[in-house]
Amino acid sequence: MIFITAKFRVRPEHADDWPTITADFTTATRAEPGCLWFDWSRSVDDANEYVLVEAFADDAAATHHVTSAHFKAAQEHLPPHLVETPRIVNFKLPQDNWSELGELAVK
């Protein structure tokens, strides 16, 4: 899978509305074939920062995502709401779902 985590520093005046601002993009991405997950979280340390955790089944799914109409629309729609270019970590992993965190196993 292609596993991606990105940090978005949102302008303070848009931070509370970020889930609404990204709603169409999020819904469309989650409906893509090969999208395993696409989940936003708000930082507990910085109310103006959102973290996106996303995963795609393979290169074809990731390519489909970045060439989709909704991705191109997001490239135009999202940057005016941001303080800076988002930061990203992107890895290919030989798995297709979350693994259990054995060190914190629930018994």
Order of alpha helices (4+ residues) and beta strands (2+ residues): beta-alpha-alpha-alpha-beta-beta-alpha-alpha-beta
